Amino acid sequence: MRLRLKGKYSRIQKKTFQHTSKFRSKPQLARYLGNSMDLSSFDFRTGKILMSKLIKNRQRLRYDHGQSKGKPDLNTSLPVRQTASIFKQPVTKVTNHPSNKVKTDPQKAVDQPRQLFWEKKLSGLDTYDIAEELVKTMDLPKGLQGVGPGYTDKTLLSALASALHTSSAPITGQLSAAVEKNPGVWLNTTQPLCKAFMVTDEDIRKQEDLVYNVRKRLEEALMADMLAHIEEATSEAKSLKEESTDEETESL
């Protein structure tokens, strides 16, 4: 097979085929040329350069070259000392403009602002079970009293549940007494719409007794269910044994 190239690859013919060398396969041609030419886009059967492969190889090389470049480090936090020490050794930041201060620190703005009386959106919501029957809501303690315009016990219950699940801060209620006069101004949006309350040891003891009684009833119900399953399995095994005995008697 003779190799004939045109265009910019014609120099291969001048350099390599001046004695009309013949190659039986593409690996043989690659061994002869060495690293002087890139034959990845060369079709040995037709003797032509495939432009589609050539373009893909160029794009891959350009992409690999772009990936090899180092990315800029945009982290502006101060470095931390890596030396082992039991004492804190903070790093001092030295700048040419000590008077410059950051006006807005995005790290401090973690909590999003809340709308006033957003708990009113939870009013009018009811809970239904699988049989589409209304589930009775729990009764709040007498010490929890709502505050604000148009509050209800259901709204207060939903607000307390939301505060327990979305905030790690303690729930104290509205500590300011002025909130009753003008809740739109003196309202603390981080606390639910209820007056300030205090949990006593007696309240904790009552709650512990309530939880203990509920767990006791649950234990009794589970034990009764397990005994019922055991009795049912025993009766089924006994009936199967009697049926097998009757069949053996009839066969004899």
VENRA-V602097 format. One record per residue. N is the residue number from 1. RES is the residue in three letters. OMEGA is omega in whole degrees, 0 to 359 (NA if undefined). Layout:
<<N | RES | OMEGA> <N | RES | OMEGA>>
This chain:
<<1 | MET | 179> <2 | ARG | 181> <3 | LEU | 179> <4 | ARG | 181> <5 | LEU | 180> <6 | LYS | 177> <7 | GLY | 184> <8 | LYS | 178> <9 | TYR | 180> <10 | SER | 179> <11 | ARG | 176> <12 | ILE | 180> <13 | GLN | 181> <14 | LYS | 185> <15 | LYS | 190> <16 | THR | 188> <17 | PHE | 177> <18 | GLN | 175> <19 | HIS | 179> <20 | THR | 178> <21 | SER | 181> <22 | LYS | 180> <23 | PHE | 184> <24 | ARG | 183> <25 | SER | 179> <26 | LYS | 175> <27 | PRO | 178> <28 | GLN | 177> <29 | LEU | 179> <30 | ALA | 178> <31 | ARG | 181> <32 | TYR | 182> <33 | LEU | 181> <34 | GLY | 181> <35 | ASN | 182> <36 | SER | 181> <37 | MET | 177> <38 | ASP | 183> <39 | LEU | 181> <40 | SER | 179> <41 | SER | 182> <42 | PHE | 177> <43 | ASP | 185> <44 | PHE | 184> <45 | ARG | 180> <46 | THR | 181> <47 | GLY | 182> <48 | LYS | 175> <49 | ILE | 179> <50 | LEU | 184> <51 | MET | 180> <52 | SER | 178> <53 | LYS | 180> <54 | LEU | 179> <55 | ILE | 179> <56 | LYS | 179> <57 | ASN | 178> <58 | ARG | 179> <59 | GLN | 179> <60 | ARG | 178> <61 | LEU | 179> <62 | ARG | 179> <63 | TYR | 179> <64 | ASP | 179> <65 | HIS | 178> <66 | GLY | 180> <67 | GLN | 182> <68 | SER | 179> <69 | LYS | 180> <70 | GLY | 179> <71 | LYS | 180> <72 | PRO | 179> <73 | ASP | 183> <74 | LEU | 180> <75 | ASN | 183> <76 | THR | 180> <77 | SER | 181> <78 | LEU | 178> <79 | PRO | 181> <80 | VAL | 179> <81 | ARG | 181> <82 | GLN | 180> <83 | THR | 181> <84 | ALA | 180> <85 | SER | 179> <86 | ILE | 179> <87 | PHE | 178> <88 | LYS | 179> <89 | GLN | 183> <90 | PRO | 178> <91 | VAL | 180> <92 | THR | 179> <93 | LYS | 180> <94 | VAL | 181> <95 | THR | 178> <96 | ASN | 182> <97 | HIS | 183> <98 | PRO | 182> <99 | SER | 182> <100 | ASN | 178> <101 | LYS | 178> <102 | VAL | 183> <103 | LYS | 180> <104 | THR | 178> <105 | ASP | 182> <106 | PRO | 181> <107 | GLN | 180> <108 | LYS | 182> <109 | ALA | 181> <110 | VAL | 181> <111 | ASP | 178> <112 | GLN | 178> <113 | PRO | 182> <114 | ARG | 179> <115 | GLN | 178> <116 | LEU | 178> <117 | PHE | 177> <118 | TRP | 180> <119 | GLU | 180> <120 | LYS | 176> <121 | LYS | 180> <122 | LEU | 181> <123 | SER | 179> <124 | GLY | 179> <125 | LEU | 180> <126 | ASP | 181> <127 | THR | 180> <128 | TYR | 178> <129 | ASP | 183> <130 | ILE | 177> <131 | ALA | 180> <132 | GLU | 175> <133 | GLU | 183> <134 | LEU | 179> <135 | VAL | 181> <136 | LYS | 180> <137 | THR | 180> <138 | MET | 179> <139 | ASP | 179> <140 | LEU | 176> <141 | PRO | 182> <142 | LYS | 181> <143 | GLY | 179> <144 | LEU | 180> <145 | GLN | 182> <146 | GLY | 179> <147 | VAL | 180> <148 | GLY | 183> <149 | PRO | 173> <150 | GLY | 179> <151 | TYR | 175> <152 | THR | 179> <153 | ASP | 179> <154 | LYS | 179> <155 | THR | 179> <156 | LEU | 178> <157 | LEU | 178> <158 | SER | 179> <159 | ALA | 178> <160 | LEU | 178> <161 | ALA | 178> <162 | SER | 179> <163 | ALA | 179> <164 | LEU | 185> <165 | HIS | 187> <166 | THR | 183> <167 | SER | 177> <168 | SER | 180> <169 | ALA | 178> <170 | PRO | 180> <171 | ILE | 181> <172 | THR | 185> <173 | GLY | 180> <174 | GLN | 184> <175 | LEU | 183> <176 | SER | 178> <177 | ALA | 181> <178 | ALA | 182> <179 | VAL | 179> <180 | GLU | 179> <181 | LYS | 181> <182 | ASN | 183> <183 | PRO | 181> <184 | GLY | 182> <185 | VAL | 188> <186 | TRP | 182> <187 | LEU | 174> <188 | ASN | 186> <189 | THR | 179> <190 | THR | 181> <191 | GLN | 179> <192 | PRO | 183> <193 | LEU | 176> <194 | CYS | 179> <195 | LYS | 180> <196 | ALA | 181> <197 | PHE | 180> <198 | MET | 179> <199 | VAL | 181> <200 | THR | 177> <201 | ASP | 178> <202 | GLU | 177> <203 | ASP | 179> <204 | ILE | 180> <205 | ARG | 178> <206 | LYS | 180> <207 | GLN | 177> <208 | GLU | 177> <209 | ASP | 179> <210 | LEU | 179> <211 | VAL | 179> <212 | TYR | 180> <213 | ASN | 179> <214 | VAL | 178> <215 | ARG | 178> <216 | LYS | 178> <217 | ARG | 178> <218 | LEU | 178> <219 | GLU | 179> <220 | GLU | 179> <221 | ALA | 179> <222 | LEU | 178> <223 | MET | 178> <224 | ALA | 178> <225 | ASP | 179> <226 | MET | 178> <227 | LEU | 178> <228 | ALA | 178> <229 | HIS | 179> <230 | ILE | 179> <231 | GLU | 179> <232 | GLU | 179> <233 | ALA | 179> <234 | THR | 179> <235 | SER | 178> <236 | GLU | 178> <237 | ALA | 179> <238 | LYS | 179> <239 | SER | 178> <240 | LEU | 179> <241 | LYS | 178> <242 | GLU | 178> <243 | GLU | 179> <244 | SER | 178> <245 | THR | 178> <246 | ASP | 179> <247 | GLU | 177> <248 | GLU | 179> <249 | THR | 179> <250 | GLU | 179> <251 | SER | 177> <252 | LEU | NA>>
